Amino acid sequence: MGFTRRLILMARKHWGTLLIAIMGIIGTSLLNLVTPEIVRRLTASLGSGGQLTDQLLLTYVIVLTAAYLLRAICRFISMAISHVAAWRFVPDLTLTVYDKLQSLSLKYFQDKQTGELMSRMVNDTRQIELLVAHALPDLISNSLVVLSVAVMLFVINGKLALLTLIPVPFVVFVSTLFSKKVAPLFRINQQVLGELNGVLQDNLSGMREIQTFAQEQTEHEKMVKHCERYSKVNIHANYAAALYHPGVEFVTSLGTVIVVGFGGYMASRGTMEVADVVGFVMYLSLFYQPLAVLARLVEDVQTTYAGAVRVFDILDAQSDVTEGADAQELTQCEGRITFDHVSFCYEETEPVLQDISFEVQPGKMFAIVGPTGVGKTTILSLLERFYDPQSGRILLDGQDIRHLTLHSLRNQISMVLQDTFLFNGTIAENIAYGMPNASRDDIVEAATSANALSFILSMPAGFDTLVGERGVRLSGGQKQRIAIARAILRRTPILILDEATSAVDTETESEIQAAIDQLAGSRTILVIAHRLSTVMRADEILVLEDGRAVQRGTHEELLRQNGLYAKLCHIQQIGGDPQKS
Ligand SMILES: Nc1ncnc2c1ncn2[C@@H]1O[C@H](COP(=O)(O)OP(=O)(O)OP(=O)(O)O)[C@@H](O)[C@H]1O
């Protein structure tokens, strides 16, 4: 199986630890053979031709005690160390998956549910722990026991040994049948668990909406459906597994029947020693039990396989936005932005932006306006390379952004979005999110510029107040001001404000606006706002309609053109002099 090889290679770092665990497993397995051999010898010495001296008996007792002690030590080593290896490998894998997810473009996440992805990262990677700490040791130890016992059986009596092997092909047949019919059920299991987690995560995040719209009953019913499905597929898979295990057990027990029958027959005819029959029965209990375990391992490996496939699905995902091998670091950026005949669509059939061209000079304020859904935010997403345009080029300081490293490109841009996302931490940590080494003075200065200082200081713990998950303990306007402070603090050559002041009152907005006006000149500012009073001071305004650029100019020029912009201004009752608003 390709995935086994891949997993083994991925666990390269832990091979040493695994090797120690494997040595422990081998020791345990081989020491298991001591008991039947001692019992066989004891029986022989008790028989008619044998002589059990006290000295010999003492030797048996000492050998057995030593073997049990050593076995306990080996078992401890194998159990403890295989878990160490597994629990070092699983976080490694989870991290690899996480890093991969971080590297994927936003398009990948468009049709994925967060809960489902979390399920893959947590539950499916956990399956690999089962493989490393349980299935792998079982596989090695049981194969070894089966092999060594088989050798012992042939040494004792070749004919009887051959007879006892009769059930083996049946065990193999049943196991193969199992892996074909039952294992896929476990795969569905993992998938359904992922879906359940997806819905759960969605509902927990949207609890406020569920309660506001009194949808508790509907959501309850939705959950019932998912829970029932999860329960059904689990019952189905386990039912099939339950059928399989007794079946294997029955077939393997036939080996004991053969030994009792033929062994007893041969011993009664004097063609086989009684001690050998006893030894045979003892060895057989060691032979068929591991064989049954080996057969059952198919199930564990299949479950792991299901998990691993889902994990590898993520690891193999191709990002739409990739960095070329010769991508350059952008160190000194002036902030000149050029869109050169850019066209873009999310879905092939629906063009969003068509042939957009414009240039923003360093230090200028550029606004993009237009009706809702016309593609304004999409322009900003293209500049950040969350997506790549299907045609046309986007240049930063004259360099195609596809030839820059993503890290250095995004390091030039700070973005404030309408939906502010705050992390569950303090206000200071959230403001310093893009600048973890920022001093408290810098944070206070940025908060002052964003007109956030007074509300922060009125909070119980000031800058050290916890904002809660996604900033639930703050109002929309407060969150926006923290996001603005966060963007200002980064002091990047480009600042993007996408409806950044939509949640604050007009007085606060004009204060923030004044702060932003002060930043103008020192960095390029791109602004999107439905409230046109926010954008009328811009050096240039681009008006979009149906994904196309229909007008471009200053506020006064656009008013004079008497087109869409003038119409929008008229609706918002905005007049001609930007300084007066
Ligand atoms: N991730 C996405 N996948 C598919 N379609 C999308 C995606 N994001 C946006 N769209 C679609 O692209 C179009 C432009 O969206 P965009 O967010 O750029 O508009 P906008 O002008 O910023 O809107 P608004 O003013 O309402 O914020 C819309 O029709 C929207 O439905």
The ligand as a Tripos MOL2 file, in Angstrom:
@<TRIPOS>MOLECULE
LIG
   31    33     1     0     0
SMALL
NO_CHARGES

@<TRIPOS>ATOM
      1 N1        -15.4690   33.2890   -2.2890 N.pl3     1 LIG1
      2 C1        -16.3700   33.5050   -3.2290 C.ar      1 LIG1
      3 N2        -16.8020   32.5060   -4.0070 N.ar      1 LIG1
      4 C2        -17.6960   32.7080   -4.9840 C.ar      1 LIG1
      5 N3        -18.2230   33.8980   -5.2570 N.ar      1 LIG1
      6 C3        -17.8410   34.9540   -4.5040 C.ar      1 LIG1
      7 C4        -16.8920   34.8040   -3.4470 C.ar      1 LIG1
      8 N4        -16.6940   36.0110   -2.8750 N.ar      1 LIG1
      9 C5        -17.4690   36.8640   -3.5390 C.ar      1 LIG1
     10 N5        -18.1510   36.2420   -4.5100 N.ar      1 LIG1
     11 C6        -19.0830   36.8550   -5.4800 C.3       1 LIG1
     12 O1        -18.3410   37.7990   -6.2270 O.3       1 LIG1
     13 C7        -19.0630   38.9740   -6.4020 C.3       1 LIG1
     14 C8        -18.2690   40.1760   -5.9250 C.3       1 LIG1
     15 O2        -18.1120   40.0690   -4.5190 O.3       1 LIG1
     16 P1        -17.3480   41.1930   -3.6840 P.3       1 LIG1
     17 O3        -17.3420   40.7610   -2.2810 O.co2     1 LIG1
     18 O4        -16.0670   41.4920   -4.3320 O.co2     1 LIG1
     19 O5        -18.3390   42.4170   -3.8830 O.3       1 LIG1
     20 P2        -18.3440   43.8440   -3.1860 P.3       1 LIG1
     21 O6        -18.4840   44.8460   -4.2720 O.co2     1 LIG1
     22 O7        -17.1730   43.9920   -2.2810 O.co2     1 LIG1
     23 O8        -19.6820   43.7390   -2.3480 O.3       1 LIG1
     24 P3        -20.1290   44.5220   -1.0280 P.3       1 LIG1
     25 O9        -20.1680   45.9570   -1.3790 O.co2     1 LIG1
     26 O10       -21.4740   43.9800   -0.7570 O.co2     1 LIG1
     27 O11       -19.1150   44.1970    0.0240 O.co2     1 LIG1
     28 C9        -20.3800   38.7750   -5.6960 C.3       1 LIG1
     29 O12       -21.3430   38.4240   -6.6690 O.3       1 LIG1
     30 C10       -20.1650   37.6370   -4.7740 C.3       1 LIG1
     31 O13       -21.3070   36.8550   -4.6280 O.3       1 LIG1
@<TRIPOS>BOND
     1     1     2 1
     2     2     3 ar
     3     2     7 ar
     4     3     4 ar
     5     4     5 ar
     6     5     6 ar
     7     6     7 ar
     8     6    10 ar
     9     7     8 ar
    10     8     9 ar
    11     9    10 ar
    12    10    11 1
    13    11    12 1
    14    11    30 1
    15    12    13 1
    16    13    14 1
    17    13    28 1
    18    14    15 1
    19    15    16 1
    20    16    17 2
    21    16    18 1
    22    16    19 1
    23    19    20 1
    24    20    21 2
    25    20    22 1
    26    20    23 1
    27    23    24 1
    28    24    25 2
    29    24    26 1
    30    24    27 1
    31    28    29 1
    32    28    30 1
    33    30    31 1
@<TRIPOS>SUBSTRUCTURE
     1 LIG1         1 GROUP 0 **** ****
